[in-house]
Amino acid sequence: IETFHGNVYLMGTARTEHELQRAAEIASVVGGVRRVVSFMQVRQPPTPYYAAAPSPPTPDYRAVQPDADGQMLAGSSQ
């Protein structure tokens, strides 16, 4: 907030349009204020960023193979 010869200059951001209007209303009723100039803006909420989640690994069913006796062995049969 800056003042100069009865002029009030509002600068910055407000969370809502109502908050912005309320700031100007309050400034306008202060004694000696002739004019209120608002350079305030309503702050926009941040845009959410959605990163793609990594795909779950595809199971490799070849990782466990039975041997000649039917026992399960770890490893690849490639």
HTML snippet that shows the backbone in 3Dmol.js (N, CA, C, O; Angstrom):
<script src="https://3Dmol.org/build/3Dmol-min.js"></script>
<div id="view" style="width:600px;height:400px;position:relative"></div>
<script>
const pdb = `
ATOM      1  N   ILE A   1       0.858  -1.177   0.000  1.00  0.00           N
ATOM      2  CA  ILE A   1       0.000   0.000   0.000  1.00  0.00           C
ATOM      3  C   ILE A   1       0.895   1.227   0.000  1.00  0.00           C
ATOM      4  O   ILE A   1       1.797   1.354   0.828  1.00  0.00           O
ATOM      5  N   GLU A   2       0.638   2.113  -0.923  1.00  0.00           N
ATOM      6  CA  GLU A   2       1.354   3.390  -1.015  1.00  0.00           C
ATOM      7  C   GLU A   2       0.329   4.510  -1.011  1.00  0.00           C
ATOM      8  O   GLU A   2      -0.774   4.352  -1.534  1.00  0.00           O
ATOM      9  N   THR A   3       0.689   5.633  -0.425  1.00  0.00           N
ATOM     10  CA  THR A   3      -0.193   6.801  -0.452  1.00  0.00           C
ATOM     11  C   THR A   3       0.577   8.005  -0.958  1.00  0.00           C
ATOM     12  O   THR A   3       1.779   8.140  -0.726  1.00  0.00           O
ATOM     13  N   PHE A   4      -0.142   8.879  -1.657  1.00  0.00           N
ATOM     14  CA  PHE A   4       0.475  10.098  -2.181  1.00  0.00           C
ATOM     15  C   PHE A   4      -0.620  11.136  -2.393  1.00  0.00           C
ATOM     16  O   PHE A   4      -1.485  10.968  -3.253  1.00  0.00           O
ATOM     17  N   HIS A   5      -0.579  12.208  -1.609  1.00  0.00           N
ATOM     18  CA  HIS A   5      -1.547  13.308  -1.712  1.00  0.00           C
ATOM     19  C   HIS A   5      -3.003  12.832  -1.698  1.00  0.00           C
ATOM     20  O   HIS A   5      -3.812  13.262  -2.520  1.00  0.00           O
ATOM     21  N   GLY A   6      -3.324  11.949  -0.765  1.00  0.00           N
ATOM     22  CA  GLY A   6      -4.701  11.482  -0.634  1.00  0.00           C
ATOM     23  C   GLY A   6      -5.080  10.348  -1.561  1.00  0.00           C
ATOM     24  O   GLY A   6      -6.198   9.836  -1.504  1.00  0.00           O
ATOM     25  N   ASN A   7      -4.160   9.961  -2.405  1.00  0.00           N
ATOM     26  CA  ASN A   7      -4.409   8.816  -3.290  1.00  0.00           C
ATOM     27  C   ASN A   7      -3.782   7.575  -2.658  1.00  0.00           C
ATOM     28  O   ASN A   7      -2.634   7.607  -2.213  1.00  0.00           O
ATOM     29  N   VAL A   8      -4.533   6.497  -2.622  1.00  0.00           N
ATOM     30  CA  VAL A   8      -4.046   5.232  -2.071  1.00  0.00           C
ATOM     31  C   VAL A   8      -3.869   4.263  -3.231  1.00  0.00           C
ATOM     32  O   VAL A   8      -4.772   4.071  -4.045  1.00  0.00           O
ATOM     33  N   TYR A   9      -2.701   3.663  -3.289  1.00  0.00           N
ATOM     34  CA  TYR A   9      -2.388   2.693  -4.348  1.00  0.00           C
ATOM     35  C   TYR A   9      -2.233   1.315  -3.699  1.00  0.00           C
ATOM     36  O   TYR A   9      -1.338   1.096  -2.882  1.00  0.00           O
ATOM     37  N   LEU A  10      -3.103   0.413  -4.070  1.00  0.00           N
ATOM     38  CA  LEU A  10      -3.056  -0.955  -3.557  1.00  0.00           C
ATOM     39  C   LEU A  10      -2.330  -1.821  -4.576  1.00  0.00           C
ATOM     40  O   LEU A  10      -2.667  -1.826  -5.759  1.00  0.00           O
ATOM     41  N   MET A  11      -1.330  -2.550  -4.099  1.00  0.00           N
ATOM     42  CA  MET A  11      -0.551  -3.421  -4.992  1.00  0.00           C
ATOM     43  C   MET A  11      -0.378  -4.777  -4.329  1.00  0.00           C
ATOM     44  O   MET A  11      -0.242  -4.866  -3.108  1.00  0.00           O
ATOM     45  N   GLY A  12      -0.383  -5.812  -5.119  1.00  0.00           N
ATOM     46  CA  GLY A  12      -0.165  -7.150  -4.589  1.00  0.00           C
ATOM     47  C   GLY A  12      -1.218  -8.121  -5.078  1.00  0.00           C
ATOM     48  O   GLY A  12      -1.853  -7.920  -6.113  1.00  0.00           O
ATOM     49  N   THR A  13      -1.385  -9.185  -4.299  1.00  0.00           N
ATOM     50  CA  THR A  13      -2.340 -10.223  -4.680  1.00  0.00           C
ATOM     51  C   THR A  13      -3.336 -10.455  -3.554  1.00  0.00           C
ATOM     52  O   THR A  13      -3.045 -10.223  -2.381  1.00  0.00           O
ATOM     53  N   ALA A  14      -4.505 -10.912  -3.937  1.00  0.00           N
ATOM     54  CA  ALA A  14      -5.546 -11.302  -2.996  1.00  0.00           C
ATOM     55  C   ALA A  14      -5.903 -12.753  -3.277  1.00  0.00           C
ATOM     56  O   ALA A  14      -5.729 -13.244  -4.392  1.00  0.00           O
ATOM     57  N   ARG A  15      -6.404 -13.430  -2.251  1.00  0.00           N
ATOM     58  CA  ARG A  15      -6.772 -14.840  -2.445  1.00  0.00           C
ATOM     59  C   ARG A  15      -8.072 -14.997  -3.213  1.00  0.00           C
ATOM     60  O   ARG A  15      -8.262 -15.974  -3.936  1.00  0.00           O
ATOM     61  N   THR A  16      -8.980 -14.012  -3.050  1.00  0.00           N
ATOM     62  CA  THR A  16     -10.281 -14.091  -3.721  1.00  0.00           C
ATOM     63  C   THR A  16     -10.673 -12.713  -4.242  1.00  0.00           C
ATOM     64  O   THR A  16     -10.090 -11.701  -3.855  1.00  0.00           O
ATOM     65  N   GLU A  17     -11.657 -12.690  -5.117  1.00  0.00           N
ATOM     66  CA  GLU A  17     -12.190 -11.420  -5.623  1.00  0.00           C
ATOM     67  C   GLU A  17     -12.803 -10.615  -4.475  1.00  0.00           C
ATOM     68  O   GLU A  17     -12.667  -9.392  -4.425  1.00  0.00           O
ATOM     69  N   HIS A  18     -13.472 -11.302  -3.563  1.00  0.00           N
ATOM     70  CA  HIS A  18     -14.073 -10.630  -2.405  1.00  0.00           C
ATOM     71  C   HIS A  18     -12.999  -9.953  -1.554  1.00  0.00           C
ATOM     72  O   HIS A  18     -13.178  -8.816  -1.119  1.00  0.00           O
ATOM     73  N   GLU A  19     -11.905 -10.633  -1.319  1.00  0.00           N
ATOM     74  CA  GLU A  19     -10.806 -10.064  -0.536  1.00  0.00           C
ATOM     75  C   GLU A  19     -10.245  -8.817  -1.224  1.00  0.00           C
ATOM     76  O   GLU A  19      -9.934  -7.828  -0.559  1.00  0.00           O
ATOM     77  N   LEU A  20     -10.117  -8.860  -2.531  1.00  0.00           N
ATOM     78  CA  LEU A  20      -9.622  -7.721  -3.301  1.00  0.00           C
ATOM     79  C   LEU A  20     -10.567  -6.527  -3.143  1.00  0.00           C
ATOM     80  O   LEU A  20     -10.117  -5.411  -2.885  1.00  0.00           O
ATOM     81  N   GLN A  21     -11.862  -6.756  -3.293  1.00  0.00           N
ATOM     82  CA  GLN A  21     -12.849  -5.683  -3.164  1.00  0.00           C
ATOM     83  C   GLN A  21     -12.893  -5.133  -1.745  1.00  0.00           C
ATOM     84  O   GLN A  21     -13.043  -3.929  -1.538  1.00  0.00           O
ATOM     85  N   ARG A  22     -12.761  -6.017  -0.782  1.00  0.00           N
ATOM     86  CA  ARG A  22     -12.796  -5.585   0.628  1.00  0.00           C
ATOM     87  C   ARG A  22     -11.611  -4.679   0.947  1.00  0.00           C
ATOM     88  O   ARG A  22     -11.776  -3.702   1.677  1.00  0.00           O
ATOM     89  N   ALA A  23     -10.442  -4.969   0.430  1.00  0.00           N
ATOM     90  CA  ALA A  23      -9.268  -4.120   0.658  1.00  0.00           C
ATOM     91  C   ALA A  23      -9.507  -2.715   0.113  1.00  0.00           C
ATOM     92  O   ALA A  23      -9.153  -1.731   0.762  1.00  0.00           O
ATOM     93  N   ALA A  24     -10.099  -2.615  -1.060  1.00  0.00           N
ATOM     94  CA  ALA A  24     -10.390  -1.308  -1.655  1.00  0.00           C
ATOM     95  C   ALA A  24     -11.452  -0.565  -0.843  1.00  0.00           C
ATOM     96  O   ALA A  24     -11.351   0.648  -0.658  1.00  0.00           O
ATOM     97  N   GLU A  25     -12.465  -1.281  -0.360  1.00  0.00           N
ATOM     98  CA  GLU A  25     -13.508  -0.654   0.453  1.00  0.00           C
ATOM     99  C   GLU A  25     -12.934  -0.085   1.747  1.00  0.00           C
ATOM    100  O   GLU A  25     -13.250   1.041   2.131  1.00  0.00           O
ATOM    101  N   ILE A  26     -12.096  -0.861   2.410  1.00  0.00           N
ATOM    102  CA  ILE A  26     -11.502  -0.414   3.674  1.00  0.00           C
ATOM    103  C   ILE A  26     -10.644   0.821   3.443  1.00  0.00           C
ATOM    104  O   ILE A  26     -10.714   1.781   4.210  1.00  0.00           O
ATOM    105  N   ALA A  27      -9.839   0.798   2.395  1.00  0.00           N
ATOM    106  CA  ALA A  27      -8.977   1.948   2.101  1.00  0.00           C
ATOM    107  C   ALA A  27      -9.799   3.188   1.786  1.00  0.00           C
ATOM    108  O   ALA A  27      -9.392   4.300   2.123  1.00  0.00           O
ATOM    109  N   SER A  28     -10.944   3.016   1.150  1.00  0.00           N
ATOM    110  CA  SER A  28     -11.735   4.173   0.713  1.00  0.00           C
ATOM    111  C   SER A  28     -12.402   4.924   1.864  1.00  0.00           C
ATOM    112  O   SER A  28     -12.751   6.094   1.706  1.00  0.00           O
ATOM    113  N   VAL A  29     -12.586   4.282   3.011  1.00  0.00           N
ATOM    114  CA  VAL A  29     -13.261   4.951   4.129  1.00  0.00           C
ATOM    115  C   VAL A  29     -12.290   5.576   5.126  1.00  0.00           C
ATOM    116  O   VAL A  29     -12.724   6.158   6.120  1.00  0.00           O
ATOM    117  N   VAL A  30     -11.001   5.468   4.885  1.00  0.00           N
ATOM    118  CA  VAL A  30     -10.002   6.073   5.767  1.00  0.00           C
ATOM    119  C   VAL A  30     -10.029   7.587   5.556  1.00  0.00           C
ATOM    120  O   VAL A  30     -10.103   8.069   4.425  1.00  0.00           O
ATOM    121  N   GLY A  31      -9.968   8.321   6.658  1.00  0.00           N
ATOM    122  CA  GLY A  31     -10.001   9.776   6.576  1.00  0.00           C
ATOM    123  C   GLY A  31      -8.871  10.329   5.721  1.00  0.00           C
ATOM    124  O   GLY A  31      -7.729   9.884   5.832  1.00  0.00           O
ATOM    125  N   GLY A  32      -9.186  11.295   4.872  1.00  0.00           N
ATOM    126  CA  GLY A  32      -8.188  11.939   4.026  1.00  0.00           C
ATOM    127  C   GLY A  32      -7.973  11.271   2.682  1.00  0.00           C
ATOM    128  O   GLY A  32      -7.294  11.822   1.815  1.00  0.00           O
ATOM    129  N   VAL A  33      -8.543  10.092   2.501  1.00  0.00           N
ATOM    130  CA  VAL A  33      -8.369   9.386   1.224  1.00  0.00           C
ATOM    131  C   VAL A  33      -9.330   9.980   0.203  1.00  0.00           C
ATOM    132  O   VAL A  33     -10.539  10.033   0.425  1.00  0.00           O
ATOM    133  N   ARG A  34      -8.780  10.418  -0.901  1.00  0.00           N
ATOM    134  CA  ARG A  34      -9.600  10.985  -1.978  1.00  0.00           C
ATOM    135  C   ARG A  34      -9.882   9.967  -3.068  1.00  0.00           C
ATOM    136  O   ARG A  34     -10.942   9.986  -3.694  1.00  0.00           O
ATOM    137  N   ARG A  35      -8.921   9.077  -3.289  1.00  0.00           N
ATOM    138  CA  ARG A  35      -9.068   8.113  -4.393  1.00  0.00           C
ATOM    139  C   ARG A  35      -8.291   6.844  -4.049  1.00  0.00           C
ATOM    140  O   ARG A  35      -7.222   6.906  -3.441  1.00  0.00           O
ATOM    141  N   VAL A  36      -8.837   5.700  -4.443  1.00  0.00           N
ATOM    142  CA  VAL A  36      -8.165   4.408  -4.273  1.00  0.00           C
ATOM    143  C   VAL A  36      -7.910   3.841  -5.659  1.00  0.00           C
ATOM    144  O   VAL A  36      -8.828   3.693  -6.466  1.00  0.00           O
ATOM    145  N   VAL A  37      -6.651   3.529  -5.921  1.00  0.00           N
ATOM    146  CA  VAL A  37      -6.263   2.913  -7.193  1.00  0.00           C
ATOM    147  C   VAL A  37      -5.745   1.522  -6.856  1.00  0.00           C
ATOM    148  O   VAL A  37      -4.797   1.374  -6.085  1.00  0.00           O
ATOM    149  N   SER A  38      -6.366   0.517  -7.431  1.00  0.00           N
ATOM    150  CA  SER A  38      -5.979  -0.860  -7.125  1.00  0.00           C
ATOM    151  C   SER A  38      -5.244  -1.492  -8.300  1.00  0.00           C
ATOM    152  O   SER A  38      -5.751  -1.562  -9.420  1.00  0.00           O
ATOM    153  N   PHE A  39      -4.043  -1.945  -8.006  1.00  0.00           N
ATOM    154  CA  PHE A  39      -3.268  -2.740  -8.961  1.00  0.00           C
ATOM    155  C   PHE A  39      -3.236  -4.200  -8.497  1.00  0.00           C
ATOM    156  O   PHE A  39      -2.407  -4.989  -8.951  1.00  0.00           O
ATOM    157  N   MET A  40      -4.142  -4.539  -7.596  1.00  0.00           N
ATOM    158  CA  MET A  40      -4.164  -5.886  -7.026  1.00  0.00           C
ATOM    159  C   MET A  40      -4.751  -6.879  -8.022  1.00  0.00           C
ATOM    160  O   MET A  40      -5.555  -6.529  -8.886  1.00  0.00           O
ATOM    161  N   GLN A  41      -4.327  -8.111  -7.873  1.00  0.00           N
ATOM    162  CA  GLN A  41      -4.832  -9.201  -8.709  1.00  0.00           C
ATOM    163  C   GLN A  41      -5.201 -10.372  -7.822  1.00  0.00           C
ATOM    164  O   GLN A  41      -4.611 -10.576  -6.761  1.00  0.00           O
ATOM    165  N   VAL A  42      -6.175 -11.133  -8.266  1.00  0.00           N
ATOM    166  CA  VAL A  42      -6.530 -12.361  -7.558  1.00  0.00           C
ATOM    167  C   VAL A  42      -5.501 -13.411  -7.927  1.00  0.00           C
ATOM    168  O   VAL A  42      -5.265 -13.692  -9.102  1.00  0.00           O
ATOM    169  N   ARG A  43      -4.900 -13.979  -6.908  1.00  0.00           N
ATOM    170  CA  ARG A  43      -3.879 -15.009  -7.117  1.00  0.00           C
ATOM    171  C   ARG A  43      -4.538 -16.272  -7.646  1.00  0.00           C
ATOM    172  O   ARG A  43      -5.514 -16.765  -7.080  1.00  0.00           O
ATOM    173  N   GLN A  44      -3.999 -16.779  -8.720  1.00  0.00           N
ATOM    174  CA  GLN A  44      -4.511 -18.014  -9.306  1.00  0.00           C
ATOM    175  C   GLN A  44      -3.899 -19.195  -8.559  1.00  0.00           C
ATOM    176  O   GLN A  44      -2.709 -19.184  -8.244  1.00  0.00           O
ATOM    177  N   PRO A  45      -4.708 -20.211  -8.275  1.00  0.00           N
ATOM    178  CA  PRO A  45      -4.133 -21.390  -7.617  1.00  0.00           C
ATOM    179  C   PRO A  45      -3.123 -22.050  -8.546  1.00  0.00           C
ATOM    180  O   PRO A  45      -3.275 -22.010  -9.767  1.00  0.00           O
ATOM    181  N   PRO A  46      -2.106 -22.650  -7.974  1.00  0.00           N
ATOM    182  CA  PRO A  46      -1.120 -23.303  -8.829  1.00  0.00           C
ATOM    183  C   PRO A  46      -1.753 -24.419  -9.646  1.00  0.00           C
ATOM    184  O   PRO A  46      -2.638 -25.131  -9.171  1.00  0.00           O
ATOM    185  N   THR A  47      -1.296 -24.557 -10.856  1.00  0.00           N
ATOM    186  CA  THR A  47      -1.778 -25.623 -11.725  1.00  0.00           C
ATOM    187  C   THR A  47      -1.136 -26.929 -11.270  1.00  0.00           C
ATOM    188  O   THR A  47       0.089 -27.041 -11.223  1.00  0.00           O
ATOM    189  N   PRO A  48      -1.963 -27.914 -10.935  1.00  0.00           N
ATOM    190  CA  PRO A  48      -1.364 -29.175 -10.490  1.00  0.00           C
ATOM    191  C   PRO A  48      -0.607 -29.848 -11.625  1.00  0.00           C
ATOM    192  O   PRO A  48      -1.022 -29.815 -12.784  1.00  0.00           O
ATOM    193  N   TYR A  49       0.485 -30.441 -11.270  1.00  0.00           N
ATOM    194  CA  TYR A  49       1.291 -31.179 -12.241  1.00  0.00           C
ATOM    195  C   TYR A  49       1.137 -32.652 -11.915  1.00  0.00           C
ATOM    196  O   TYR A  49       1.455 -33.101 -10.813  1.00  0.00           O
ATOM    197  N   TYR A  50       0.653 -33.377 -12.870  1.00  0.00           N
ATOM    198  CA  TYR A  50       0.464 -34.806 -12.673  1.00  0.00           C
ATOM    199  C   TYR A  50       1.507 -35.556 -13.490  1.00  0.00           C
ATOM    200  O   TYR A  50       1.451 -35.581 -14.719  1.00  0.00           O
ATOM    201  N   ALA A  51       2.437 -36.151 -12.806  1.00  0.00           N
ATOM    202  CA  ALA A  51       3.441 -36.967 -13.484  1.00  0.00           C
ATOM    203  C   ALA A  51       2.872 -38.377 -13.627  1.00  0.00           C
ATOM    204  O   ALA A  51       2.195 -38.889 -12.736  1.00  0.00           O
ATOM    205  N   ALA A  52       3.158 -38.968 -14.736  1.00  0.00           N
ATOM    206  CA  ALA A  52       2.706 -40.342 -14.961  1.00  0.00           C
ATOM    207  C   ALA A  52       3.468 -41.271 -14.024  1.00  0.00           C
ATOM    208  O   ALA A  52       4.693 -41.216 -13.919  1.00  0.00           O
ATOM    209  N   ALA A  53       2.722 -42.108 -13.361  1.00  0.00           N
ATOM    210  CA  ALA A  53       3.357 -43.084 -12.481  1.00  0.00           C
ATOM    211  C   ALA A  53       4.036 -44.138 -13.341  1.00  0.00           C
ATOM    212  O   ALA A  53       3.527 -44.507 -14.399  1.00  0.00           O
ATOM    213  N   PRO A  54       5.173 -44.615 -12.892  1.00  0.00           N
ATOM    214  CA  PRO A  54       5.836 -45.655 -13.679  1.00  0.00           C
ATOM    215  C   PRO A  54       4.969 -46.910 -13.732  1.00  0.00           C
ATOM    216  O   PRO A  54       4.275 -47.237 -12.769  1.00  0.00           O
ATOM    217  N   SER A  55       5.015 -47.591 -14.835  1.00  0.00           N
ATOM    218  CA  SER A  55       4.262 -48.832 -14.986  1.00  0.00           C
ATOM    219  C   SER A  55       4.866 -49.892 -14.083  1.00  0.00           C
ATOM    220  O   SER A  55       6.084 -49.963 -13.921  1.00  0.00           O
ATOM    221  N   PRO A  56       4.008 -50.716 -13.498  1.00  0.00           N
ATOM    222  CA  PRO A  56       4.563 -51.792 -12.679  1.00  0.00           C
ATOM    223  C   PRO A  56       5.336 -52.761 -13.570  1.00  0.00           C
ATOM    224  O   PRO A  56       5.002 -52.938 -14.741  1.00  0.00           O
ATOM    225  N   PRO A  57       6.344 -53.370 -13.020  1.00  0.00           N
ATOM    226  CA  PRO A  57       7.125 -54.296 -13.844  1.00  0.00           C
ATOM    227  C   PRO A  57       6.266 -55.471 -14.308  1.00  0.00           C
ATOM    228  O   PRO A  57       5.401 -55.956 -13.578  1.00  0.00           O
ATOM    229  N   THR A  58       6.519 -55.908 -15.512  1.00  0.00           N
ATOM    230  CA  THR A  58       5.824 -57.069 -16.054  1.00  0.00           C
ATOM    231  C   THR A  58       6.506 -58.313 -15.506  1.00  0.00           C
ATOM    232  O   THR A  58       7.717 -58.475 -15.654  1.00  0.00           O
ATOM    233  N   PRO A  59       5.735 -59.194 -14.874  1.00  0.00           N
ATOM    234  CA  PRO A  59       6.370 -60.391 -14.319  1.00  0.00           C
ATOM    235  C   PRO A  59       6.974 -61.260 -15.421  1.00  0.00           C
ATOM    236  O   PRO A  59       6.384 -61.447 -16.485  1.00  0.00           O
ATOM    237  N   ASP A  60       8.133 -61.770 -15.145  1.00  0.00           N
ATOM    238  CA  ASP A  60       8.802 -62.672 -16.086  1.00  0.00           C
ATOM    239  C   ASP A  60       8.561 -64.093 -15.586  1.00  0.00           C
ATOM    240  O   ASP A  60       9.243 -64.583 -14.685  1.00  0.00           O
ATOM    241  N   TYR A  61       7.580 -64.732 -16.194  1.00  0.00           N
ATOM    242  CA  TYR A  61       7.214 -66.065 -15.748  1.00  0.00           C
ATOM    243  C   TYR A  61       8.261 -67.106 -16.125  1.00  0.00           C
ATOM    244  O   TYR A  61       8.190 -68.256 -15.692  1.00  0.00           O
ATOM    245  N   ARG A  62       9.227 -66.696 -16.932  1.00  0.00           N
ATOM    246  CA  ARG A  62      10.301 -67.622 -17.292  1.00  0.00           C
ATOM    247  C   ARG A  62      11.386 -67.646 -16.231  1.00  0.00           C
ATOM    248  O   ARG A  62      12.324 -68.436 -16.332  1.00  0.00           O
ATOM    249  N   ALA A  63      11.279 -66.801 -15.218  1.00  0.00           N
ATOM    250  CA  ALA A  63      12.345 -66.692 -14.228  1.00  0.00           C
ATOM    251  C   ALA A  63      12.452 -67.950 -13.368  1.00  0.00           C
ATOM    252  O   ALA A  63      13.522 -68.241 -12.833  1.00  0.00           O
ATOM    253  N   VAL A  64      11.367 -68.691 -13.230  1.00  0.00           N
ATOM    254  CA  VAL A  64      11.414 -69.921 -12.437  1.00  0.00           C
ATOM    255  C   VAL A  64      10.992 -71.066 -13.354  1.00  0.00           C
ATOM    256  O   VAL A  64       9.884 -71.062 -13.889  1.00  0.00           O
ATOM    257  N   GLN A  65      11.863 -72.030 -13.529  1.00  0.00           N
ATOM    258  CA  GLN A  65      11.605 -73.161 -14.421  1.00  0.00           C
ATOM    259  C   GLN A  65      11.824 -74.471 -13.655  1.00  0.00           C
ATOM    260  O   GLN A  65      12.747 -74.579 -12.848  1.00  0.00           O
ATOM    261  N   PRO A  66      10.978 -75.448 -13.914  1.00  0.00           N
ATOM    262  CA  PRO A  66      11.224 -76.744 -13.269  1.00  0.00           C
ATOM    263  C   PRO A  66      12.394 -77.464 -13.950  1.00  0.00           C
ATOM    264  O   PRO A  66      12.584 -77.362 -15.162  1.00  0.00           O
ATOM    265  N   ASP A  67      13.171 -78.192 -13.142  1.00  0.00           N
ATOM    266  CA  ASP A  67      14.254 -78.984 -13.737  1.00  0.00           C
ATOM    267  C   ASP A  67      13.683 -80.337 -14.167  1.00  0.00           C
ATOM    268  O   ASP A  67      12.472 -80.550 -14.114  1.00  0.00           O
ATOM    269  N   ALA A  68      14.536 -81.222 -14.580  1.00  0.00           N
ATOM    270  CA  ALA A  68      14.094 -82.526 -15.090  1.00  0.00           C
ATOM    271  C   ALA A  68      13.341 -83.324 -14.035  1.00  0.00           C
ATOM    272  O   ALA A  68      12.504 -84.158 -14.380  1.00  0.00           O
ATOM    273  N   ASP A  69      13.621 -83.087 -12.757  1.00  0.00           N
ATOM    274  CA  ASP A  69      12.946 -83.810 -11.679  1.00  0.00           C
ATOM    275  C   ASP A  69      11.687 -83.088 -11.196  1.00  0.00           C
ATOM    276  O   ASP A  69      11.037 -83.539 -10.253  1.00  0.00           O
ATOM    277  N   GLY A  70      11.338 -81.961 -11.842  1.00  0.00           N
ATOM    278  CA  GLY A  70      10.159 -81.203 -11.432  1.00  0.00           C
ATOM    279  C   GLY A  70      10.436 -80.193 -10.336  1.00  0.00           C
ATOM    280  O   GLY A  70       9.512 -79.524  -9.871  1.00  0.00           O
ATOM    281  N   GLN A  71      11.690 -80.064  -9.909  1.00  0.00           N
ATOM    282  CA  GLN A  71      12.053 -79.082  -8.891  1.00  0.00           C
ATOM    283  C   GLN A  71      12.105 -77.698  -9.525  1.00  0.00           C
ATOM    284  O   GLN A  71      12.567 -77.548 -10.656  1.00  0.00           O
ATOM    285  N   MET A  72      11.636 -76.697  -8.808  1.00  0.00           N
ATOM    286  CA  MET A  72      11.657 -75.337  -9.326  1.00  0.00           C
ATOM    287  C   MET A  72      13.039 -74.735  -9.118  1.00  0.00           C
ATOM    288  O   MET A  72      13.565 -74.722  -8.006  1.00  0.00           O
ATOM    289  N   LEU A  73      13.608 -74.247 -10.186  1.00  0.00           N
ATOM    290  CA  LEU A  73      14.924 -73.625 -10.139  1.00  0.00           C
ATOM    291  C   LEU A  73      14.803 -72.181 -10.603  1.00  0.00           C
ATOM    292  O   LEU A  73      14.077 -71.882 -11.551  1.00  0.00           O
ATOM    293  N   ALA A  74      15.509 -71.302  -9.937  1.00  0.00           N
ATOM    294  CA  ALA A  74      15.528 -69.902 -10.368  1.00  0.00           C
ATOM    295  C   ALA A  74      16.482 -69.775 -11.531  1.00  0.00           C
ATOM    296  O   ALA A  74      17.481 -70.490 -11.614  1.00  0.00           O
ATOM    297  N   GLY A  75      16.170 -68.864 -12.426  1.00  0.00           N
ATOM    298  CA  GLY A  75      17.048 -68.625 -13.563  1.00  0.00           C
ATOM    299  C   GLY A  75      16.249 -68.639 -14.844  1.00  0.00           C
ATOM    300  O   GLY A  75      15.037 -68.850 -14.826  1.00  0.00           O
ATOM    301  N   SER A  76      16.910 -68.419 -15.933  1.00  0.00           N
ATOM    302  CA  SER A  76      16.265 -68.354 -17.231  1.00  0.00           C
ATOM    303  C   SER A  76      16.678 -69.550 -18.059  1.00  0.00           C
ATOM    304  O   SER A  76      17.804 -70.034 -17.949  1.00  0.00           O
ATOM    305  N   SER A  77      15.769 -70.024 -18.882  1.00  0.00           N
ATOM    306  CA  SER A  77      16.076 -71.186 -19.716  1.00  0.00           C
ATOM    307  C   SER A  77      16.419 -70.765 -21.131  1.00  0.00           C
ATOM    308  O   SER A  77      16.245 -71.545 -22.067  1.00  0.00           O
ATOM    309  N   GLN A  78      16.902 -69.547 -21.301  1.00  0.00           N
ATOM    310  CA  GLN A  78      17.191 -69.058 -22.649  1.00  0.00           C
ATOM    311  C   GLN A  78      18.429 -69.653 -23.203  1.00  0.00           C
ATOM    312  O   GLN A  78      18.812 -69.344 -24.331  1.00  0.00           O
TER     313      GLN A  78
END
`;
const viewer = $3Dmol.createViewer("view");
viewer.addModel(pdb, "pdb");
viewer.setStyle({}, {cartoon: {color: "spectrum"}});
viewer.zoomTo();
viewer.render();
</script>
